[in-house]
Amino acid sequence: MALTHPETMDTLWKLVDLDAQLVRNAQDEAKARGDLAKVEAKVAAAHKTHIAAQAALNKARADQKSAEQDMKQHEDRIKRLESGEIKHSGEALEKERKVVDDLETRGLELLEGIQRSEADELKARHLQDAARSELAAAQSVTDSLLKNLKAVADSLRQLRAATAAPVAPAVMDSYESANRGNPGSALCRIKDRQCIGCGDELTLQHIVQVKGRNEIMRCPSCARIQDAPLISAA
């Protein structure tokens, strides 16, 4: 049996309520995914920091190794100079000894740099491990939340389909059009001479037609379907 127009409007109010819940459900899903993405970004940043700390440590160790090799070469040359294997003036020997002294000072500085780099690398590694643990926990919570949200959304869509079934196809087309433009608020009331949805002022003729509840009336401004039920189902 076909619905009367007032019954159709009352059914549309039920659909609005279901669609509003679906909108909130989608917002909750988006927020959950967004929160997880923030944790993922935190892990990526921590990993990047750790990679940089590892690179700095590797460079510090390479610099120390290079300095040690230079030191050995100059020490060997000093031995050869002192043994007379290499003929020289006294200035050459003193010059080599000065170089070795400078390299020893440099070596101490490099050791201190390595210690700092090791501390930085360890701190970065711990932060990365902590971020990964946080992500694992967040992923578990998010997976559970998304599963629940999907179950709720599926249930709402089934109920929506059943609720919409008796509504005339032309009316549903109009409703779906309004819902695409105003998700979860495709239907609205009028108050005094205004559309509650957008606040725009309506003509007296338009208001009379809405209150008559005999046809689908849409706001000229926001395109919501308008209604003036005696007791709002919204």
PANU-530609 format. One record per atom (N, C-alpha, C): atom name; chain; residue number from 0; x, y, z. Coordinates in steps of 0.05 Angstrom, whole numbers, plus 5000, padded with zeros to 4 digits. Layout:
REM residues N
NODE  atome  chaine  num    xx    yy    zz
NODE     CA       A  NUM     X     Y     Z
...
//
This chain:
REM residues 234
NODE  atome  chaine  num    xx    yy    zz
NODE      N       A    0  5017  4976  5000
NODE     CA       A    0  5000  5000  5000
NODE      C       A    0  5018  5025  5000
NODE      N       A    1  5011  5043  4982
NODE     CA       A    1  5028  5067  4979
NODE      C       A    1  5025  5085  5004
NODE      N       A    2  5047  5098  5010
NODE     CA       A    2  5047  5117  5033
NODE      C       A    2  5033  5143  5025
NODE      N       A    3  5019  5154  5045
NODE     CA       A    3  5009  5181  5040
NODE      C       A    3  5033  5200  5041
NODE      N       A    4  5029  5225  5032
NODE     CA       A    4  5052  5244  5033
NODE      C       A    4  5061  5250  5061
NODE      N       A    5  5043  5254  5080
NODE     CA       A    5  5052  5258  5108
NODE      C       A    5  5068  5234  5118
NODE      N       A    6  5059  5210  5111
NODE     CA       A    6  5074  5186  5119
NODE      C       A    6  5101  5184  5106
NODE      N       A    7  5101  5193  5081
NODE     CA       A    7  5127  5194  5066
NODE      C       A    7  5146  5213  5080
NODE      N       A    8  5137  5236  5088
NODE     CA       A    8  5154  5256  5101
NODE      C       A    8  5164  5245  5128
NODE      N       A    9  5146  5232  5143
NODE     CA       A    9  5154  5220  5168
NODE      C       A    9  5176  5199  5164
NODE      N       A   10  5174  5184  5142
NODE     CA       A   10  5194  5164  5135
NODE      C       A   10  5220  5177  5128
NODE      N       A   11  5219  5199  5114
NODE     CA       A   11  5243  5214  5107
NODE      C       A   11  5258  5224  5132
NODE      N       A   12  5242  5231  5152
NODE     CA       A   12  5255  5239  5177
NODE      C       A   12  5271  5216  5190
NODE      N       A   13  5260  5192  5187
NODE     CA       A   13  5274  5169  5197
NODE      C       A   13  5300  5164  5181
NODE      N       A   14  5298  5169  5155
NODE     CA       A   14  5321  5166  5138
NODE      C       A   14  5343  5186  5145
NODE      N       A   15  5334  5211  5151
NODE     CA       A   15  5353  5231  5159
NODE      C       A   15  5368  5223  5184
NODE      N       A   16  5353  5212  5203
NODE     CA       A   16  5366  5203  5228
NODE      C       A   16  5387  5182  5222
NODE      N       A   17  5380  5163  5205
NODE     CA       A   17  5399  5141  5198
NODE      C       A   17  5423  5152  5183
NODE      N       A   18  5418  5171  5165
NODE     CA       A   18  5440  5183  5150
NODE      C       A   18  5458  5199  5167
NODE      N       A   19  5446  5213  5187
NODE     CA       A   19  5463  5228  5206
NODE      C       A   19  5481  5210  5222
NODE      N       A   20  5471  5186  5229
NODE     CA       A   20  5487  5167  5243
NODE      C       A   20  5509  5156  5224
NODE      N       A   21  5503  5152  5199
NODE     CA       A   21  5523  5143  5180
NODE      C       A   21  5545  5164  5176
NODE      N       A   22  5537  5189  5176
NODE     CA       A   22  5557  5211  5174
NODE      C       A   22  5575  5211  5198
NODE      N       A   23  5563  5209  5222
NODE     CA       A   23  5580  5208  5246
NODE      C       A   23  5598  5183  5246
NODE      N       A   24  5588  5161  5236
NODE     CA       A   24  5603  5137  5234
NODE      C       A   24  5627  5141  5215
NODE      N       A   25  5623  5154  5192
NODE     CA       A   25  5644  5160  5173
NODE      C       A   25  5665  5179  5185
NODE      N       A   26  5655  5198  5201
NODE     CA       A   26  5673  5217  5214
NODE      C       A   26  5690  5203  5235
NODE      N       A   27  5678  5185  5249
NODE     CA       A   27  5693  5169  5269
NODE      C       A   27  5714  5152  5256
NODE      N       A   28  5707  5141  5233
NODE     CA       A   28  5726  5124  5218
NODE      C       A   28  5749  5142  5208
NODE      N       A   29  5743  5165  5197
NODE     CA       A   29  5763  5183  5187
NODE      C       A   29  5782  5192  5209
NODE      N       A   30  5770  5197  5232
NODE     CA       A   30  5787  5206  5255
NODE      C       A   30  5805  5183  5264
NODE      N       A   31  5794  5159  5265
NODE     CA       A   31  5811  5136  5273
NODE      C       A   31  5834  5132  5254
NODE      N       A   32  5828  5134  5228
NODE     CA       A   32  5850  5131  5208
NODE      C       A   32  5870  5154  5210
NODE      N       A   33  5859  5178  5215
NODE     CA       A   33  5876  5201  5218
NODE      C       A   33  5895  5199  5242
NODE      N       A   34  5883  5190  5265
NODE     CA       A   34  5900  5186  5289
NODE      C       A   34  5922  5165  5284
NODE      N       A   35  5914  5144  5270
NODE     CA       A   35  5934  5123  5264
NODE      C       A   35  5956  5134  5246
NODE      N       A   36  5948  5151  5227
NODE     CA       A   36  5967  5163  5208
NODE      C       A   36  5987  5180  5223
NODE      N       A   37  5978  5194  5244
NODE     CA       A   37  5996  5211  5260
NODE      C       A   37  6017  5194  5274
NODE      N       A   38  6009  5171  5284
NODE     CA       A   38  6028  5153  5297
NODE      C       A   38  6047  5142  5277
NODE      N       A   39  6037  5135  5253
NODE     CA       A   39  6054  5125  5232
NODE      C       A   39  6075  5146  5224
NODE      N       A   40  6066  5171  5223
NODE     CA       A   40  6084  5193  5216
NODE      C       A   40  6105  5196  5238
NODE      N       A   41  6097  5192  5262
NODE     CA       A   41  6116  5193  5285
NODE      C       A   41  6137  5172  5282
NODE      N       A   42  6129  5148  5274
NODE     CA       A   42  6148  5126  5270
NODE      C       A   42  6167  5132  5248
NODE      N       A   43  6156  5143  5226
NODE     CA       A   43  6172  5150  5203
NODE      C       A   43  6193  5171  5210
NODE      N       A   44  6184  5191  5226
NODE     CA       A   44  6203  5212  5235
NODE      C       A   44  6224  5201  5253
NODE      N       A   45  6216  5183  5272
NODE     CA       A   45  6236  5171  5290
NODE      C       A   45  6256  5153  5275
NODE      N       A   46  6246  5139  5254
NODE     CA       A   46  6264  5123  5238
NODE      C       A   46  6284  5140  5223
NODE      N       A   47  6274  5162  5212
NODE     CA       A   47  6291  5181  5198
NODE      C       A   47  6313  5192  5216
NODE      N       A   48  6305  5199  5240
NODE     CA       A   48  6324  5209  5260
NODE      C       A   48  6345  5188  5267
NODE      N       A   49  6335  5164  5270
NODE     CA       A   49  6354  5142  5277
NODE      C       A   49  6374  5137  5254
NODE      N       A   50  6364  5137  5229
NODE     CA       A   50  6381  5134  5206
NODE      C       A   50  6403  5156  5205
NODE      N       A   51  6394  5180  5211
NODE     CA       A   51  6413  5203  5211
NODE      C       A   51  6434  5199  5233
NODE      N       A   52  6425  5190  5257
NODE     CA       A   52  6443  5185  5279
NODE      C       A   52  6463  5163  5273
NODE      N       A   53  6453  5142  5260
NODE     CA       A   53  6471  5121  5251
NODE      C       A   53  6492  5131  5231
NODE      N       A   54  6483  5147  5213
NODE     CA       A   54  6502  5158  5193
NODE      C       A   54  6523  5176  5206
NODE      N       A   55  6514  5192  5225
NODE     CA       A   55  6533  5209  5239
NODE      C       A   55  6553  5192  5255
NODE      N       A   56  6544  5171  5267
NODE     CA       A   56  6562  5153  5283
NODE      C       A   56  6582  5140  5264
NODE      N       A   57  6572  5130  5241
NODE     CA       A   57  6589  5117  5222
NODE      C       A   57  6611  5136  5212
NODE      N       A   58  6603  5160  5207
NODE     CA       A   58  6622  5180  5197
NODE      C       A   58  6643  5186  5218
NODE      N       A   59  6634  5189  5244
NODE     CA       A   59  6653  5194  5265
NODE      C       A   59  6673  5172  5268
NODE      N       A   60  6664  5147  5266
NODE     CA       A   60  6682  5124  5267
NODE      C       A   60  6701  5123  5244
NODE      N       A   61  6691  5130  5220
NODE     CA       A   61  6708  5131  5196
NODE      C       A   61  6729  5152  5198
NODE      N       A   62  6721  5175  5209
NODE     CA       A   62  6740  5197  5213
NODE      C       A   62  6762  5189  5233
NODE      N       A   63  6754  5175  5254
NODE     CA       A   63  6774  5166  5273
NODE      C       A   63  6793  5145  5261
NODE      N       A   64  6782  5127  5245
NODE     CA       A   64  6799  5107  5232
NODE      C       A   64  6819  5120  5213
NODE      N       A   65  6809  5140  5198
NODE     CA       A   65  6827  5155  5179
NODE      C       A   65  6849  5170  5195
NODE      N       A   66  6841  5181  5218
NODE     CA       A   66  6861  5196  5234
NODE      C       A   66  6882  5176  5245
NODE      N       A   67  6873  5152  5253
NODE     CA       A   67  6892  5132  5263
NODE      C       A   67  6912  5123  5242
NODE      N       A   68  6902  5121  5217
NODE     CA       A   68  6919  5113  5195
NODE      C       A   68  6940  5135  5189
NODE      N       A   69  6930  5160  5190
NODE     CA       A   69  6949  5183  5186
NODE      C       A   69  6970  5183  5208
NODE      N       A   70  6961  5178  5233
NODE     CA       A   70  6979  5178  5256
NODE      C       A   70  7001  5157  5252
NODE      N       A   71  6993  5133  5243
NODE     CA       A   71  7012  5111  5239
NODE      C       A   71  7032  5118  5218
NODE      N       A   72  7023  5130  5196
NODE     CA       A   72  7041  5138  5175
NODE      C       A   72  7062  5158  5184
NODE      N       A   73  7053  5177  5200
NODE     CA       A   73  7072  5197  5209
NODE      C       A   73  7090  5186  5231
NODE      N       A   74  7080  5168  5248
NODE     CA       A   74  7098  5156  5268
NODE      C       A   74  7119  5138  5254
NODE      N       A   75  7111  5124  5233
NODE     CA       A   75  7130  5108  5218
NODE      C       A   75  7152  5126  5205
NODE      N       A   76  7143  5149  5195
NODE     CA       A   76  7162  5167  5183
NODE      C       A   76  7181  5178  5204
NODE      N       A   77  7171  5184  5228
NODE     CA       A   77  7189  5194  5249
NODE      C       A   77  7210  5173  5256
NODE      N       A   78  7201  5148  5257
NODE     CA       A   78  7221  5126  5263
NODE      C       A   78  7242  5125  5242
NODE      N       A   79  7234  5127  5218
NODE     CA       A   79  7253  5126  5196
NODE      C       A   79  7272  5150  5196
NODE      N       A   80  7261  5173  5204
NODE     CA       A   80  7277  5197  5206
NODE      C       A   80  7297  5194  5229
NODE      N       A   81  7288  5184  5251
NODE     CA       A   81  7305  5181  5275
NODE      C       A   81  7326  5160  5271
NODE      N       A   82  7320  5139  5255
NODE     CA       A   82  7340  5118  5250
NODE      C       A   82  7360  5125  5229
NODE      N       A   83  7355  5147  5215
NODE     CA       A   83  7373  5155  5194
NODE      C       A   83  7367  5142  5168
NODE      N       A   84  7346  5126  5167
NODE     CA       A   84  7338  5113  5142
NODE      C       A   84  7332  5134  5121
NODE      N       A   85  7319  5156  5131
NODE     CA       A   85  7314  5178  5113
NODE      C       A   85  7331  5202  5122
NODE      N       A   86  7347  5211  5103
NODE     CA       A   86  7363  5234  5110
NODE      C       A   86  7346  5259  5112
NODE      N       A   87  7352  5276  5131
NODE     CA       A   87  7335  5299  5135
NODE      C       A   87  7350  5321  5151
NODE      N       A   88  7337  5343  5151
NODE     CA       A   88  7347  5364  5168
NODE      C       A   88  7331  5362  5194
NODE      N       A   89  7340  5375  5215
NODE     CA       A   89  7325  5374  5240
NODE      C       A   89  7297  5385  5238
NODE      N       A   90  7293  5403  5219
NODE     CA       A   90  7267  5415  5216
NODE      C       A   90  7246  5395  5207
NODE      N       A   91  7254  5376  5190
NODE     CA       A   91  7235  5356  5180
NODE      C       A   91  7225  5338  5203
NODE      N       A   92  7243  5331  5221
NODE     CA       A   92  7235  5314  5244
NODE      C       A   92  7216  5329  5262
NODE      N       A   93  7223  5354  5267
NODE     CA       A   93  7205  5370  5285
NODE      C       A   93  7178  5375  5272
NODE      N       A   94  7178  5377  5246
NODE     CA       A   94  7153  5381  5232
NODE      C       A   94  7135  5357  5235
NODE      N       A   95  7147  5333  5232
NODE     CA       A   95  7132  5308  5235
NODE      C       A   95  7121  5305  5263
NODE      N       A   96  7138  5311  5283
NODE     CA       A   96  7129  5309  5311
NODE      C       A   96  7106  5328  5316
NODE      N       A   97  7107  5352  5304
NODE     CA       A   97  7085  5371  5307
NODE      C       A   97  7059  5360  5295
NODE      N       A   98  7062  5348  5272
NODE     CA       A   98  7039  5336  5259
NODE      C       A   98  7026  5314  5277
NODE      N       A   99  7043  5297  5289
NODE     CA       A   99  7034  5276  5307
NODE      C       A   99  7020  5287  5331
NODE      N       A  100  7031  5308  5342
NODE     CA       A  100  7018  5321  5365
NODE      C       A  100  6990  5331  5358
NODE      N       A  101  6989  5344  5335
NODE     CA       A  101  6963  5354  5326
NODE      C       A  101  6943  5331  5321
NODE      N       A  102  6953  5309  5310
NODE     CA       A  102  6936  5286  5305
NODE      C       A  102  6927  5273  5331
NODE      N       A  103  6943  5273  5351
NODE     CA       A  103  6935  5262  5377
NODE      C       A  103  6913  5279  5389
NODE      N       A  104  6916  5306  5387
NODE     CA       A  104  6894  5323  5397
NODE      C       A  104  6869  5318  5381
NODE      N       A  105  6872  5316  5355
NODE     CA       A  105  6849  5311  5338
NODE      C       A  105  6836  5284  5345
NODE      N       A  106  6853  5264  5351
NODE     CA       A  106  6843  5238  5358
NODE      C       A  106  6826  5239  5383
NODE      N       A  107  6834  5254  5403
NODE     CA       A  107  6818  5257  5428
NODE      C       A  107  6791  5270  5422
NODE      N       A  108  6792  5290  5405
NODE     CA       A  108  6767  5304  5397
NODE      C       A  108  6748  5285  5382
NODE      N       A  109  6760  5268  5365
NODE     CA       A  109  6744  5249  5351
NODE      C       A  109  6732  5228  5369
NODE      N       A  110  6747  5219  5389
NODE     CA       A  110  6736  5200  5409
NODE      C       A  110  6713  5212  5424
NODE      N       A  111  6715  5237  5432
NODE     CA       A  111  6693  5250  5445
NODE      C       A  111  6669  5252  5427
NODE      N       A  112  6674  5258  5401
NODE     CA       A  112  6652  5260  5381
NODE      C       A  112  6639  5233  5378
NODE      N       A  113  6654  5211  5378
NODE     CA       A  113  6643  5184  5376
NODE      C       A  113  6625  5178  5400
NODE      N       A  114  6634  5186  5423
NODE     CA       A  114  6618  5181  5447
NODE      C       A  114  6591  5196  5446
NODE      N       A  115  6592  5221  5436
NODE     CA       A  115  6568  5236  5433
NODE      C       A  115  6549  5223  5412
NODE      N       A  116  6561  5215  5390
NODE     CA       A  116  6546  5202  5369
NODE      C       A  116  6534  5176  5378
NODE      N       A  117  6548  5161  5394
NODE     CA       A  117  6538  5136  5404
NODE      C       A  117  6514  5141  5422
NODE      N       A  118  6516  5162  5439
NODE     CA       A  118  6494  5169  5457
NODE      C       A  118  6470  5178  5440
NODE      N       A  119  6475  5194  5420
NODE     CA       A  119  6453  5203  5403
NODE      C       A  119  6440  5180  5388
NODE      N       A  120  6456  5161  5378
NODE     CA       A  120  6445  5138  5364
NODE      C       A  120  6428  5121  5382
NODE      N       A  121  6438  5117  5407
NODE     CA       A  121  6423  5100  5426
NODE      C       A  121  6397  5113  5433
NODE      N       A  122  6397  5140  5438
NODE     CA       A  122  6372  5154  5444
NODE      C       A  122  6353  5152  5420
NODE      N       A  123  6363  5156  5396
NODE     CA       A  123  6346  5155  5372
NODE      C       A  123  6334  5127  5369
NODE      N       A  124  6350  5106  5375
NODE     CA       A  124  6341  5079  5372
NODE      C       A  124  6319  5073  5392
NODE      N       A  125  6322  5083  5417
NODE     CA       A  125  6302  5079  5437
NODE      C       A  125  6276  5093  5430
NODE      N       A  126  6278  5117  5419
NODE     CA       A  126  6254  5132  5411
NODE      C       A  126  6240  5118  5388
NODE      N       A  127  6256  5107  5370
NODE     CA       A  127  6245  5092  5347
NODE      C       A  127  6230  5067  5357
NODE      N       A  128  6243  5053  5376
NODE     CA       A  128  6230  5029  5387
NODE      C       A  128  6204  5036  5402
NODE      N       A  129  6205  5058  5416
NODE     CA       A  129  6181  5067  5431
NODE      C       A  129  6158  5074  5411
NODE      N       A  130  6166  5088  5390
NODE     CA       A  130  6146  5096  5370
NODE      C       A  130  6134  5071  5356
NODE      N       A  131  6151  5051  5351
NODE     CA       A  131  6141  5027  5338
NODE      C       A  131  6122  5012  5356
NODE      N       A  132  6128  5012  5382
NODE     CA       A  132  6111  4999  5402
NODE      C       A  132  6084  5013  5403
NODE      N       A  133  6086  5040  5403
NODE     CA       A  133  6061  5056  5403
NODE      C       A  133  6044  5051  5378
NODE      N       A  134  6057  5048  5356
NODE     CA       A  134  6043  5042  5331
NODE      C       A  134  6029  5015  5332
NODE      N       A  135  6043  4995  5343
NODE     CA       A  135  6032  4968  5344
NODE      C       A  135  6006  4969  5362
NODE      N       A  136  6008  4983  5384
NODE     CA       A  136  5984  4985  5401
NODE      C       A  136  5962  5001  5388
NODE      N       A  137  5969  5023  5374
NODE     CA       A  137  5949  5039  5360
NODE      C       A  137  5937  5024  5337
NODE      N       A  138  5952  5008  5323
NODE     CA       A  138  5942  4992  5301
NODE      C       A  138  5921  4972  5311
NODE      N       A  139  5927  4960  5334
NODE     CA       A  139  5909  4940  5345
NODE      C       A  139  5882  4953  5353
NODE      N       A  140  5884  4976  5366
NODE     CA       A  140  5860  4991  5375
NODE      C       A  140  5844  5000  5351
NODE      N       A  141  5859  5011  5331
NODE     CA       A  141  5845  5021  5307
NODE      C       A  141  5832  4999  5291
NODE      N       A  142  5845  4976  5288
NODE     CA       A  142  5833  4954  5274
NODE      C       A  142  5807  4945  5287
NODE      N       A  143  5807  4944  5314
NODE     CA       A  143  5783  4936  5329
NODE      C       A  143  5761  4957  5325
NODE      N       A  144  5769  4983  5327
NODE     CA       A  144  5749  5005  5324
NODE      C       A  144  5737  5005  5296
NODE      N       A  145  5754  5002  5276
NODE     CA       A  145  5744  5002  5248
NODE      C       A  145  5726  4978  5243
NODE      N       A  146  5732  4956  5255
NODE     CA       A  146  5715  4932  5252
NODE      C       A  146  5688  4938  5264
NODE      N       A  147  5687  4950  5287
NODE     CA       A  147  5662  4956  5300
NODE      C       A  147  5646  4977  5284
NODE      N       A  148  5661  4997  5275
NODE     CA       A  148  5648  5018  5259
NODE      C       A  148  5636  5007  5233
NODE      N       A  149  5650  4988  5221
NODE     CA       A  149  5639  4976  5196
NODE      C       A  149  5614  4960  5202
NODE      N       A  150  5614  4946  5225
NODE     CA       A  150  5591  4930  5232
NODE      C       A  150  5567  4948  5237
NODE      N       A  151  5572  4971  5250
NODE     CA       A  151  5550  4990  5255
NODE      C       A  151  5540  5002  5229
NODE      N       A  152  5559  5009  5212
NODE     CA       A  152  5551  5021  5186
NODE      C       A  152  5535  5002  5169
NODE      N       A  153  5544  4976  5169
NODE     CA       A  153  5529  4956  5153
NODE      C       A  153  5501  4953  5164
NODE      N       A  154  5498  4953  5190
NODE     CA       A  154  5471  4951  5203
NODE      C       A  154  5454  4975  5196
NODE      N       A  155  5466  4999  5197
NODE     CA       A  155  5451  5023  5190
NODE      C       A  155  5442  5023  5161
NODE      N       A  156  5460  5014  5143
NODE     CA       A  156  5453  5013  5115
NODE      C       A  156  5430  4994  5109
NODE      N       A  157  5430  4971  5123
NODE     CA       A  157  5409  4952  5120
NODE      C       A  157  5382  4964  5130
NODE      N       A  158  5383  4977  5153
NODE     CA       A  158  5359  4989  5164
NODE      C       A  158  5350  5012  5146
NODE      N       A  159  5369  5026  5134
NODE     CA       A  159  5362  5048  5116
NODE      C       A  159  5348  5038  5091
NODE      N       A  160  5358  5016  5080
NODE     CA       A  160  5346  5004  5057
NODE      C       A  160  5317  4995  5063
NODE      N       A  161  5313  4983  5086
NODE     CA       A  161  5287  4973  5093
NODE      C       A  161  5268  4997  5098
NODE      N       A  162  5278  5018  5110
NODE     CA       A  162  5262  5042  5116
NODE      C       A  162  5254  5056  5090
NODE      N       A  163  5273  5057  5071
NODE     CA       A  163  5268  5071  5046
NODE      C       A  163  5250  5055  5026
NODE      N       A  164  5248  5029  5031
NODE     CA       A  164  5234  5012  5012
NODE      C       A  164  5206  5022  5004
NODE      N       A  165  5189  5030  5023
NODE     CA       A  165  5162  5039  5015
NODE      C       A  165  5160  5067  5003
NODE      N       A  166  5182  5081  5003
NODE     CA       A  166  5181  5109  4993
NODE      C       A  166  5182  5108  4962
NODE      N       A  167  5166  5125  4950
NODE     CA       A  167  5165  5126  4920
NODE      C       A  167  5192  5132  4909
NODE      N       A  168  5200  5119  4887
NODE     CA       A  168  5226  5123  4875
NODE      C       A  168  5232  5153  4868
NODE      N       A  169  5212  5168  4858
NODE     CA       A  169  5217  5196  4852
NODE      C       A  169  5224  5212  4877
NODE      N       A  170  5210  5205  4899
NODE     CA       A  170  5215  5219  4924
NODE      C       A  170  5243  5212  4934
NODE      N       A  171  5251  5186  4932
NODE     CA       A  171  5277  5178  4940
NODE      C       A  171  5299  5191  4923
NODE      N       A  172  5294  5195  4898
NODE     CA       A  172  5313  5209  4881
NODE      C       A  172  5318  5237  4891
NODE      N       A  173  5296  5250  4898
NODE     CA       A  173  5298  5278  4908
NODE      C       A  173  5312  5278  4935
NODE      N       A  174  5306  5258  4952
NODE     CA       A  174  5319  5256  4978
NODE      C       A  174  5349  5251  4975
NODE      N       A  175  5356  5232  4958
NODE     CA       A  175  5384  5226  4954
NODE      C       A  175  5400  5250  4943
NODE      N       A  176  5387  5265  4926
NODE     CA       A  176  5399  5289  4915
NODE      C       A  176  5405  5309  4938
NODE      N       A  177  5385  5313  4955
NODE     CA       A  177  5388  5331  4978
NODE      C       A  177  5409  5321  4997
NODE      N       A  178  5411  5295  5000
NODE     CA       A  178  5430  5283  5019
NODE      C       A  178  5458  5285  5009
NODE      N       A  179  5461  5284  4982
NODE     CA       A  179  5488  5287  4971
NODE      C       A  179  5499  5315  4976
NODE      N       A  180  5481  5335  4975
NODE     CA       A  180  5489  5362  4980
NODE      C       A  180  5491  5369  5009
NODE      N       A  181  5476  5355  5025
NODE     CA       A  181  5475  5360  5054
NODE      C       A  181  5476  5334  5070
NODE      N       A  182  5499  5320  5070
NODE     CA       A  182  5500  5294  5081
NODE      C       A  182  5490  5293  5111
NODE      N       A  183  5471  5276  5115
NODE     CA       A  183  5460  5272  5142
NODE      C       A  183  5441  5294  5151
NODE      N       A  184  5435  5313  5133
NODE     CA       A  184  5416  5334  5140
NODE      C       A  184  5400  5342  5115
NODE      N       A  185  5391  5322  5101
NODE     CA       A  185  5376  5327  5076
NODE      C       A  185  5349  5339  5081
NODE      N       A  186  5339  5336  5105
NODE     CA       A  186  5312  5345  5112
NODE      C       A  186  5314  5365  5134
NODE      N       A  187  5298  5386  5133
NODE     CA       A  187  5299  5406  5154
NODE      C       A  187  5271  5418  5157
NODE      N       A  188  5267  5430  5181
NODE     CA       A  188  5242  5443  5186
NODE      C       A  188  5243  5473  5178
NODE      N       A  189  5221  5485  5178
NODE     CA       A  189  5220  5514  5175
NODE      C       A  189  5210  5526  5201
NODE      N       A  190  5219  5550  5206
NODE     CA       A  190  5211  5564  5230
NODE      C       A  190  5206  5593  5223
NODE      N       A  191  5182  5602  5231
NODE     CA       A  191  5173  5629  5223
NODE      C       A  191  5175  5630  5192
NODE      N       A  192  5192  5646  5182
NODE     CA       A  192  5194  5647  5152
NODE      C       A  192  5222  5639  5143
NODE      N       A  193  5235  5623  5159
NODE     CA       A  193  5263  5616  5153
NODE      C       A  193  5267  5586  5150
NODE      N       A  194  5286  5579  5133
NODE     CA       A  194  5295  5551  5131
NODE      C       A  194  5314  5546  5155
NODE      N       A  195  5308  5526  5170
NODE     CA       A  195  5325  5520  5193
NODE      C       A  195  5353  5510  5184
NODE      N       A  196  5353  5498  5160
NODE     CA       A  196  5379  5488  5150
NODE      C       A  196  5399  5509  5143
NODE      N       A  197  5391  5530  5129
NODE     CA       A  197  5410  5550  5121
NODE      C       A  197  5404  5578  5130
NODE      N       A  198  5379  5582  5142
NODE     CA       A  198  5372  5608  5153
NODE      C       A  198  5361  5628  5133
NODE      N       A  199  5359  5620  5107
NODE     CA       A  199  5348  5638  5087
NODE      C       A  199  5318  5642  5091
NODE      N       A  200  5309  5666  5084
NODE     CA       A  200  5280  5673  5086
NODE      C       A  200  5265  5661  5063
NODE      N       A  201  5241  5652  5069
NODE     CA       A  201  5224  5639  5049
NODE      C       A  201  5199  5656  5043
NODE      N       A  202  5188  5651  5019
NODE     CA       A  202  5164  5666  5012
NODE      C       A  202  5140  5654  5026
NODE      N       A  203  5119  5670  5029
NODE     CA       A  203  5095  5660  5043
NODE      C       A  203  5083  5637  5027
NODE      N       A  204  5083  5638  5001
NODE     CA       A  204  5072  5616  4985
NODE      C       A  204  5087  5591  4990
NODE      N       A  205  5114  5593  4991
NODE     CA       A  205  5131  5570  4996
NODE      C       A  205  5124  5557  5023
NODE      N       A  206  5121  5574  5043
NODE     CA       A  206  5115  5564  5070
NODE      C       A  206  5089  5550  5071
NODE      N       A  207  5069  5561  5057
NODE     CA       A  207  5042  5548  5056
NODE      C       A  207  5044  5520  5043
NODE      N       A  208  5060  5518  5022
NODE     CA       A  208  5063  5492  5009
NODE      C       A  208  5077  5472  5027
NODE      N       A  209  5098  5481  5041
NODE     CA       A  209  5112  5463  5059
NODE      C       A  209  5093  5453  5081
NODE      N       A  210  5078  5472  5093
NODE     CA       A  210  5060  5464  5115
NODE      C       A  210  5038  5446  5105
NODE      N       A  211  5031  5448  5080
NODE     CA       A  211  5010  5430  5069
NODE      C       A  211  5018  5401  5069
NODE      N       A  212  5044  5395  5068
NODE     CA       A  212  5054  5368  5068
NODE      C       A  212  5041  5351  5046
NODE      N       A  213  5038  5363  5023
NODE     CA       A  213  5025  5348  5001
NODE      C       A  213  5045  5344  4977
NODE      N       A  214  5068  5356  4979
NODE     CA       A  214  5088  5353  4958
NODE      C       A  214  5116  5357  4969
NODE      N       A  215  5136  5348  4954
NODE     CA       A  215  5163  5352  4962
NODE      C       A  215  5171  5381  4957
NODE      N       A  216  5179  5395  4977
NODE     CA       A  216  5188  5423  4975
NODE      C       A  216  5217  5425  4984
NODE      N       A  217  5233  5437  4967
NODE     CA       A  217  5262  5440  4973
NODE      C       A  217  5269  5470  4976
NODE      N       A  218  5287  5475  4994
NODE     CA       A  218  5296  5502  4999
NODE      C       A  218  5309  5513  4974
NODE      N       A  219  5301  5537  4965
NODE     CA       A  219  5313  5548  4941
NODE      C       A  219  5343  5554  4944
NODE      N       A  220  5352  5556  4969
NODE     CA       A  220  5380  5563  4974
NODE      C       A  220  5398  5539  4979
NODE      N       A  221  5391  5522  4999
NODE     CA       A  221  5408  5500  5007
NODE      C       A  221  5399  5473  4995
NODE      N       A  222  5375  5473  4982
NODE     CA       A  222  5365  5449  4968
NODE      C       A  222  5356  5426  4987
NODE      N       A  223  5355  5432  5013
NODE     CA       A  223  5345  5412  5031
NODE      C       A  223  5314  5409  5027
NODE      N       A  224  5304  5385  5032
NODE     CA       A  224  5275  5380  5032
NODE      C       A  224  5265  5393  5058
NODE      N       A  225  5243  5408  5055
NODE     CA       A  225  5233  5422  5078
NODE      C       A  225  5207  5409  5087
NODE      N       A  226  5202  5411  5113
NODE     CA       A  226  5177  5399  5125
NODE      C       A  226  5169  5416  5149
NODE      N       A  227  5144  5414  5155
NODE     CA       A  227  5133  5427  5179
NODE      C       A  227  5114  5408  5193
NODE      N       A  228  5126  5387  5204
NODE     CA       A  228  5109  5367  5219
NODE      C       A  228  5098  5379  5245
NODE      N       A  229  5075  5370  5253
NODE     CA       A  229  5063  5379  5278
NODE      C       A  229  5081  5371  5301
NODE      N       A  230  5091  5346  5300
NODE     CA       A  230  5111  5336  5319
NODE      C       A  230  5134  5325  5302
NODE      N       A  231  5156  5339  5303
NODE     CA       A  231  5179  5332  5286
NODE      C       A  231  5190  5304  5293
NODE      N       A  232  5195  5289  5272
NODE     CA       A  232  5207  5262  5276
NODE      C       A  232  5237  5264  5277
NODE      N       A  233  5248  5289  5273
NODE     CA       A  233  5277  5292  5273
NODE      C       A  233  5288  5291  5301
//
